[in-house]
Amino acid sequence: MPVFAPPVTGLLFDKDGTLFEFAATWEGWAESFLLRATGNDRERAGVIGGHIGFDLTNRSFHPDSLVIANTPAEIAEAMIPHMPELAYDALLDMMNDEAEGVIQIEAVPLVAFLDGLRGDGFRLGVATNDAQIPALAHLKAAGIRDHFDFVAGFDSGYGAKPGPGQMLAFARAVDIDPGAIAMVGDSAHDLIAGRAAGMVTIGVLTGIAGQADLAPHADVVLPDIGHIPAWLTA
């Protein structure tokens, strides 16, 4: 295991696939959204789902699905040519509306996990390519909004991953050198962003990406976020 200097004192988490299980949470959203957007035309919903990497028949995401790491705006841009009856802004609003009500499946019991990290003195943040309003709603519904010193979505003014803007904004917000922060995520986008900001990078396998996808960009790949404290103190 690498030795890091200075010691890690800040942890910045991706949301979907990291704090929350990706497939268990978002497969239901994709089906519900596509059917709503097409007036319950299942055949057409399946075709449009294919353009964003979602198999409606099997209710599963392809490993390279846009939904895994891209922003809602980028997902909407991929769909809008196939939905001429909708304006782009209306489509994006519909996506965010459906997302806000999604029931999140926790990767580990989050209140206890985050209480432990805060008790150990870590500063905590969330950097997601989701929009900020749905992201805040998800954290609030899980009872963990107040555990974080910083929450940013792709539309918060710092840019989106894999750019480092959200990472550097968190470092400034908590006044910690980026080298003393670990970026934790389930996709290459998360880890590339962390490395671009000069952070330690921790991959987790609670998303769609596998060990081989994450390892080139990570200092370590763990089964889930629950293994982080032991790894940091090993």
N, C-alpha and C positions, 0 to 999 in steps of 0.2 A: 504494500500500500504506500502511496506517496506520502511524504511528510510535508505539511503545508505551513508556511510562515507568512503572515501572522496566523494564529489560530482562528478557526471559523467561529464567528460570533453572530453572524446573520444568516438566515435561511430564507430564500425567495422561492416560492412554489408556483409552478403552473397549477391550473385548476382542474381542467377536465383530463382524466386519465392519470392524475397525480394525487390530488386530494380526493377525487371521486373516481370510481371505476368508469372507464370510458364506455365500453360496449353496453354494460348493464344500464347505464344512464341514457345514452344518446341514440341507441337503436330505436327505442320507443318514440323519441322526439322526431327522428327522421321519418318514420312511418306516418305519424300524426300530422306533421307539417306537410308532407307531400300530398297526402289525401285531402287535407284542407285546401291547399293551393290549387288542386285540380278538380275541386268539387266532387271528391270521392270517386274519380275516374281511376280505378286501380291500374289499368293497363297504361294509361298515360303517366301516372305517378311513377310506375316502374321504369319507364323510359327516361323520365327526367332524373330519377334517382341514379340511373346509370351514369349520367353526366357529372355527378358529384361523388361517384364511387360508393353508392349504396345499393345493395341488392335487396329490393323490396320483397321478392319471393322468399328468400332465405332470411330476410330481416337481419342483414349483416353488412358491415363495412368492408370494402377492399382495403388492403394494407396501404395503398397510396391514395386513399380517399381525401378529397379536399377538406372534408369536415374535421379531420383529425387535427390538423395544425393551422389551417388557414383562418382568416378572419371572416365574420359573417358577410362583410362587403365583398370579399373575393368569392365566396360561395354564391352569393346572389348574382355576381357578374357572370359566373359560369352557367347559371340557370336562365337568366333573363332572355337570352336569344331563343329559348324554347318555350317561353311563356309570354307571347306578344300581347296577351290580354291584360297583363299587369304592368304598371309602371315600376321602375327600379325601386323607388323609395317605398312604394306600397309593399313590394316583395320583401324588402329588408325589414320593414316594420312588422310584417307577418312573422318572419323568422324570429325576430327578437321577442315578439309577443309569445310565441310558442315556447321559446327557450326559457323565458322567465318563469314559467310554471312547471318546468321539468322537475321531477322528483330525483334528487341526486342520491346515488348509492355510494356511501363512504368507503374509501379504500381500507381504512382502519377506523376504529372509534375515535373521531377527530377531537372531540372536546378533551378527553383524557390525554391524548397524544400532544395536543398543542399546549395544554396546561403544563405538561411535563417540560416542554421546551422552554416555555416562558419562565417556569420555575428555575430552570438552569441558566437563565439570563440571556437567551437568544432573542434577537430582534427578528420579527417575522413579517413577510410580505407575500403578496400574490401578484403575479404578472401573467395575464391571460390574453389570448387572441380573441376571446369572446368580447362582446360589448360590455361596458362597465355596469350598466343598470342591471341586466340579467345576472352578471357576476356577483354583484352586491346582494341581489335577491337570493341567490343560491347559498352564499355564505351566511346570510341572516337566517334562512330556513334551517340550516344545519346547526345554528346556535354558535357560530364561530366568527362572526363578523368582527367582534371586538377583540379577538385574539391577534389581529393583524395591525401592524403599524402603517401599512401601505397596501393599497389595492389599485391596480391599473388594468384597464382593458385596452383593446386596440384603438379605441376612440377617446382615450384620456389625455391625448396630447403628447405622448412620448413615442409614438410609432408602434409598430407591431413586430413580433419576433418573425424571422431570425435576426432582426436588427437589435442593437444593444440598448436602445433608448430607455425601455422600461427598467432594465437592470441598473443602469446608471442613475436613473431617477430614484430608485429604492435606496441605493448607496448614499445619495445625497440626503434623502429624507431621514435616514437613521444615523447619518454621519459616521459611516463605517467604510473603510477602504474596500473597494471591490474584491481585492485579493483575500479578504477575510469573510467573504460571503460565498455561500454555496447556492447555485441555481439548481433546482430540482425539477425534473420534467420527464415526460413519457415519450417525447418525440425529438427527432434530430433538431427541429427548429428551436426547441427550448435550450438544448445543450450548445448549439452553435451560438445562440444569443449570449449565453453565459460566458462562453470562452471569448467571444468578441469583447465582452466587458471586463475580461481579466479575472473571472470568478472560477472557483472550484465548480465542477459539474457532476451532478449525481443523476443517473438515469434510473427510472423505475419501470417495472414490467406490468403496470396496471392499465396500460393503454393497448394499442394495437401493435406497436413496434416490438420487435424481439431483441434479444441480447445482441445479435450480430448487427442490427440496425443502429443501436445506441452506442455500443462499445467504442467505435472510432472517435466519438465526440465526448466521452465521459471519463472521468477519473475513476468511477466505479459504477456498476449497474447492480441494483438491489431489487429483490422481489417486490417490495412496496416501501412506502415512506416509514413504516414502523421500524425498519431496520436501520434508520439513519443514526439515532443516538449511539447505538452500539458501535457502528462503523466509525463515527467521529471520535469516540473515546477509546477505540481498540489500541 
